[in-house]
Amino acid sequence: MAHIIVVGNEKGGSGKSTTCMHVATALARMGHKVGALDLDLRQRSFGRYIENRIAFARKQGIALATPDYRDLPEIDQSSLAAGENLYDRRLSAAIAALERDADFIVIDCPGSHTRLSQVAHSLADTLITPLNDSFIDFDLLARVDPDTSRVIGPSIYSEMVWSARQLRARAGLKPIDWIVLRNRLGAQQMHNKRKVGGALEQLSKRIGFRVAPGFSERVIFRELFPRGLTLLDLRDVGVEKLNISNVAARQEVRELVRQLDLPGVTVDF
């Protein structure tokens, strides 16, 4: 069975699609067969990222390792069993089709609570939650005392992950390996960084996730999207000498994939 990697966070703008694309492409470049699904059926940022990549490679006449992206299949509602959810069936059919060949399936969830997102979390072997490094985004995971920064208790998203874990336990599946990524770490605001970091470490012990460094705020991530490229592709498209920022960003990708500790993956880029 394919190892399912779900990238989820109920807030927009946290870097989910960028994380999905870099993880999926890194695995594909290392020779793994990677399937890809985008459950944000309206915006489809991950899906469009991959479509941009395919179009760019075709136009340039070059080969780029690319995840096998699929839209959720349409299902005849008359074929549903009594009480069966249409979106459950569509997601199940998409995963079944990809699992025939894929070593990994990377799933991008929408920045809101939906039925598809809820079900996807229960299917996750690895769950990645990108989080902007601020207490505004931290509020998604937990409620914090405004005076002491002490964690009071889990918040809405953490409760949803807890429910997904319970579903997996009842089904006899292995626990979710949950990684929270600290994205958009800036060079300034060191005091705020320390406070957020301390709160994350405190919460991680209470509700069971690992904290890992994500991606810093860099202009290049926005520039890569229209061509469907990642930081790992720059030399393939003629960039002979990477600048310091690009080298540092590439190292962030390498460290992220290493931190995921995925089965059968040796980071070699």
C-alpha positions in Angstrom: 0.0 0.0 0.0 1.1 3.5 -0.7 2.3 5.7 2.2 -0.2 8.6 2.4 1.1 12.0 3.3 -1.6 14.6 4.1 -0.8 18.3 4.3 -3.5 20.0 6.3 -4.3 23.2 8.1 -7.6 24.9 8.4 -6.2 28.4 7.7 -5.2 29.6 4.3 -1.8 31.1 3.4 0.3 28.8 5.5 2.2 27.3 2.6 0.4 24.0 2.2 0.6 23.8 -1.6 4.3 24.9 -1.6 5.0 22.2 0.9 3.0 19.6 -1.0 4.8 20.4 -4.3 8.3 20.4 -2.8 7.8 17.1 -0.9 6.1 15.4 -3.8 8.7 16.5 -6.3 11.6 15.7 -4.0 10.3 12.1 -3.7 9.7 11.9 -7.5 13.2 13.1 -8.2 14.6 10.4 -5.9 13.0 7.8 -8.0 9.8 7.1 -6.0 6.4 6.8 -7.7 4.3 9.6 -6.3 0.6 10.2 -6.7 -1.0 13.6 -5.9 -4.5 14.8 -5.0 -5.9 18.3 -4.3 -9.0 18.3 -2.1 -9.5 22.1 -2.5 -11.9 21.6 -5.3 -12.4 25.3 -5.9 -8.9 26.8 -5.8 -6.8 23.7 -6.7 -3.5 25.4 -6.0 -1.6 22.1 -5.8 -3.2 20.8 -8.9 -2.5 23.9 -10.9 1.1 23.9 -9.7 1.6 20.4 -11.2 -0.3 21.4 -14.4 2.0 24.4 -14.7 5.0 22.1 -14.4 3.8 19.7 -17.1 3.1 22.6 -19.5 6.5 24.2 -18.8 8.4 21.0 -19.3 6.5 20.3 -22.6 7.2 23.8 -23.9 10.9 23.7 -23.0 11.3 20.1 -24.3 12.8 18.9 -21.0 12.1 16.0 -18.6 11.1 16.9 -15.1 10.3 14.3 -12.5 6.6 15.0 -11.8 4.0 13.5 -9.4 1.0 11.7 -11.0 -1.8 14.2 -10.3 -5.4 13.1 -10.5 -8.7 15.0 -10.1 -11.3 13.2 -8.0 -13.4 11.1 -10.3 -17.0 11.8 -10.9 -19.3 9.2 -9.4 -22.8 8.3 -10.5 -24.9 9.0 -7.4 -27.2 6.2 -8.2 -24.4 3.8 -7.5 -24.0 4.9 -3.9 -25.1 2.6 -1.1 -27.8 3.8 1.3 -26.2 6.4 3.6 -22.9 6.4 1.6 -21.3 9.9 1.2 -20.5 11.0 -2.4 -17.2 12.7 -1.4 -16.1 9.6 0.6 -16.6 7.5 -2.5 -14.8 10.0 -4.8 -11.8 10.1 -2.5 -11.7 6.4 -2.0 -11.8 5.8 -5.8 -9.0 8.3 -6.4 -6.7 6.7 -3.8 -7.5 3.2 -5.0 -6.5 4.2 -8.6 -3.2 5.8 -7.5 -2.3 3.0 -5.1 -1.9 0.5 -8.0 1.5 2.1 -8.8 2.4 4.8 -6.2 4.9 4.4 -3.4 3.6 7.7 -1.9 0.4 9.7 -2.3 0.6 13.4 -1.3 -2.8 15.0 -0.5 -3.3 18.8 -0.2 -6.3 19.8 2.0 -8.3 23.0 1.8 -7.8 25.8 4.3 -11.2 25.1 5.9 -13.0 22.2 7.6 -14.6 20.0 4.9 -15.8 16.4 4.8 -13.0 15.6 2.3 -10.4 17.1 4.6 -11.7 15.2 7.6 -11.7 11.9 5.9 -8.2 12.5 4.4 -6.8 13.2 7.9 -8.0 9.8 9.0 -6.2 8.2 6.1 -2.9 9.9 6.8 0.2 7.9 7.6 2.1 11.1 7.8 0.4 14.4 8.6 2.2 17.7 7.9 0.7 20.9 9.3 2.5 24.1 8.0 2.0 26.9 10.5 3.0 30.5 10.1 5.2 31.4 13.0 2.7 33.6 15.0 0.2 33.2 17.7 -2.5 34.0 15.2 -1.9 30.7 13.5 -1.0 28.9 16.7 -4.5 29.5 17.8 -5.6 26.9 15.3 -3.8 24.3 17.4 -4.4 25.5 21.0 -5.8 28.3 23.2 -3.1 30.3 25.0 -3.3 32.4 28.2 -2.6 36.0 26.9 -0.7 36.9 30.0 1.6 33.9 30.5 1.6 32.3 27.0 0.7 29.1 28.8 -1.2 26.5 26.7 -4.7 26.2 28.1 -6.0 23.4 25.8 -6.3 22.1 22.3 -8.2 24.1 19.7 -10.4 23.1 16.7 -7.8 21.6 14.4 -6.1 19.6 17.1 -9.5 18.2 18.1 -10.1 17.1 14.5 -6.7 15.4 14.3 -7.5 13.7 17.6 -10.8 12.3 16.1 -8.8 11.1 13.0 -6.4 9.3 15.3 -9.3 7.6 17.2 -10.8 6.4 13.9 -7.4 4.9 12.8 -7.0 3.2 16.2 -10.5 1.6 15.9 -9.6 0.4 12.4 -6.4 -1.2 13.7 -4.2 1.2 11.6 -0.8 2.5 12.8 -0.8 5.9 14.5 -0.5 9.1 12.5 3.0 10.6 12.5 2.1 14.3 12.9 4.7 17.0 12.1 4.0 20.7 12.6 6.2 22.9 10.3 7.2 26.4 11.5 6.9 28.2 8.2 7.7 31.8 7.2 10.3 32.2 10.0 11.7 35.7 9.7 15.1 37.0 10.7 13.5 39.5 13.1 11.1 39.3 16.0 13.3 36.9 18.0 11.3 37.4 21.1 8.1 36.3 19.3 9.9 33.3 17.8 11.0 32.1 21.2 7.5 32.5 22.7 5.9 30.6 19.8 8.6 28.0 19.9 8.1 27.5 23.6 4.4 27.1 23.2 4.8 24.6 20.4 7.2 22.5 22.4 4.8 22.6 25.4 1.8 21.6 23.2 3.7 18.9 21.3 4.2 16.9 24.5 0.5 17.2 25.4 -1.1 16.2 22.1 1.6 14.3 20.3 3.3 16.0 17.3 6.8 16.7 16.2 8.0 20.2 15.5 10.2 20.8 12.4 11.6 23.8 10.7 9.8 24.7 7.5 10.3 27.3 4.8 11.5 30.9 5.4 9.7 33.8 3.8 11.4 34.0 0.3 10.3 35.7 -2.9 11.5 32.7 -5.0 8.6 30.5 -3.8 6.1 32.8 -5.5 8.3 33.1 -8.6 8.5 29.3 -9.1 4.7 28.6 -9.2 3.9 29.9 -12.7 6.4 27.5 -14.3 5.6 24.7 -11.9 9.2 24.5 -10.7 10.7 23.8 -7.3 14.0 24.8 -5.8 15.3 21.4 -6.7 14.8 22.0 -10.4 16.8 25.2 -10.9 19.9 23.6 -12.3 17.8 21.5 -14.6 16.4 24.7 -16.2 19.8 26.4 -16.7 20.5 28.1 -13.4 24.2 27.2 -13.1 25.0 29.2 -10.0 22.5 29.5 -7.1 22.6 32.6 -5.0 22.9 32.3 -1.2 19.2 32.6 -0.6 18.5 29.8 -3.1 21.1 27.5 -1.5 19.7 28.2 1.9 16.1 27.5 0.7 17.3 24.2 -1.0 18.8 23.2 2.3 15.4 23.8 4.0 13.8 21.4 1.5 16.4 18.8 2.2 16.0 19.2 6.0 12.2 19.0 5.7 12.3 15.7 3.8 14.8 14.3 6.2 12.6 15.3 9.2 9.7 13.5 7.7 11.6 10.2 8.1 9.5 8.4 5.5 9.8 4.7 4.9 12.4 3.7 2.3 13.5 7.3 1.7 17.2 8.2 1.8 17.7 11.9 1.2 20.3 12.2 -1.6 19.9 15.7 -3.0 
